[in-house]
């Protein structure tokens, strides 16, 4: 069963985030994941201001998602 990893990311160090963004796609792919949503501009329709970026990853199963999350890569 497909599993989704949803992350709310606050970027406090843009330089470090740039390095992270270069490396992570290969690691996501290594665990058979794919990006469904990845940052970008957002619009708040209702509720409070949300300054974080949102990333949603899809994995083929829970084990793949867990292996990705706990990997030392």
N, C-alpha and C positions, 0 to 999 in steps of 0.2 A: 504494500500500500504506500502511495506517495506520502512523503513527509515534508513539511515546510518549516524553514527556519526564518523567523522574523526578527530583525535587529533594528533597534533605534540607536543611531550613532551620532554622538556629538563630537564634532571635529574641533579639537583645541590646539592641535599642532598641524597646520596644513602641510608642512614639509614632510613630516613623518607619515601623514595620511597619503601623500603622493607616492611614497615608497611602498606603503602597504597596498595601495590600489594596483601597483605594478605586479605584485607577487601573488595576490589572492586569486585571481581568475584561474591560474594554472592549478592551484590547490583545490578550488571548487570542482574543476573538471576532473582532477585525479580521483575524487570521491563520487563521480557521476552526478554532480549537481549542476544546476543551471540557474542563472539569474532570471527572475521574473520581474522584479522591481529593483532599481538601483539608483538611489539618489535623485538628482534632478530637482527642478523647481516644483514646489508644491503650493497648493492654495488651500487655506483653511476655510472650510465652508461653515463650520459651526464649532463653538468651543474656544478654548484658550490657544494662544500662540504656541506653536510647536517648532522649536528651533533645530531639532535633530533631523538627520537624514534617515530615510527608511530603506532597508534592503530586505528583499524577500527572495530566499533561495528555495528551489525545489530539489528534493533528492528522491531516488526511486523507492527508498524504504528508510525506516528508523535507524537501522544499523549504519547505513551510509552517512546519514546526518550526524549521528553520534560520533562516528569515526572522524568525520571532518572536524567537528567541534573540538574533539579532544586530541587531535593530531598535534604533533610537535613541529609541523611544517611552518 
